[in-house]
Amino acid sequence: MKMKMAITGKGGVGKTTFSAIMSKIYAEEGYNVLAVDADPDPNLALALGFPKEIADEIVPISEMKKLVAERTNSTPGSFGKMFKINPKVDDIPERYCKEYKGVRLLTMGTVDTGGTGCFCPENVLLKKLTSHLMLQNKDIVIMDMEAGIEHLGRGTAQGVDVFIVVVEPGIRSIQTFKHVKKLAKDIGIEKIFVVANKIRNKADEEFVLENVDEKECLGFIHYSDTVGSSDRVNQSPYDSNEETVKEVKNIKQKLEMGVF
C-alpha cells in the first residue's frame, strides 16, 4: 500500500502530534515512511523522538541558500532576477533526510514573502520538491503542514490521496477546517477528512459532529496530560500514552477503508 497524506489545522490543535504518531505506526508496520515537516515552526523531529542533538542539526531546505542557488541558477538575495523554474529535486530527499527508528524526515521550511510576493527561487524549489514527493515518491508520505495549502498546487494535488484537517472542539478550529476544505477542493483534492483532537467528554464529541459531517470525521483523540507534556521530557507522543496510539490506529484503519 502507498499513501500520500497532507495534514493541516489551526496552530496548536495537535497536527504535529498526530503526524508523528501516524508516521511511527506505519514505520512499525514495516512501511518506508517519509515524514515531511512543512510547517513554518518545524518541530516534527522532536515529536518523532529524534534526539535533540540530531534535531538541532537540521537545516530546512528553504534556508539552504547554496542549494537553492545551485538548483535554480539564482543568486542569493537577488529577487526579481531570472532563475530556473524547473529545478532538479529528485536527489534531495535521499541527500537531506534524517532518519531515526525507521522514519525518514525531510524538513522543508517556509519562505517569508512579506513585501516580496511568492514567486522566488526558494518557493519554486519547495513547490517542485513537494510535487516530486507526492507524485514520484513510492513511500508512505505524511506531510505536516501549516493551516493552509501553500506547498500544494493543482498539479501536485493529483498525487495527494487524502487531506486531513486536525481540529479541536472550538469554533475557530472548525472554521479553519471549512476554509481548508474549500481551498483543497479548489485544486482538486476530494478526499478531505477531520480528526478531532483534545476531546475531553461526550459534549466535545457532539460539538464536533454538529459542525462536521459524520462521514468526514475519522475519529476522536482524547486529551492526555502525558501526550501534552511529552515534549518537556523530549519524548515522542507515540511513546507517552498507549491509549492515544490505539485511538490513532483506529483512525488509520478507518482512513484506509475510506481512501481505498
Secondary structure, 3 states (H helix, E strand, C coil): CCCEEEEECCCCCCHHHHHHHHHHHHHHCCCCEEEEEECCCCCHHHHCCCCHHHHCCCCCHHHCHHHHHHHHCCCCCCCCCCCCCCCCCCCHHHHHCEEECCEEEEECCCCCCCCCCCCCHHHHHHHHHHHHHHHCCCCEEEEEECCCCCCCCCCHHHHCCEEEEEECCCHHHHHHHHHHHHHHHHCCCCCEEEEEEEECCHHHHHHHHHHCCHHHEEEEEECCHHHHCHHHHCCCHHHCCHHHHHHHHHHHHHHHHHHC
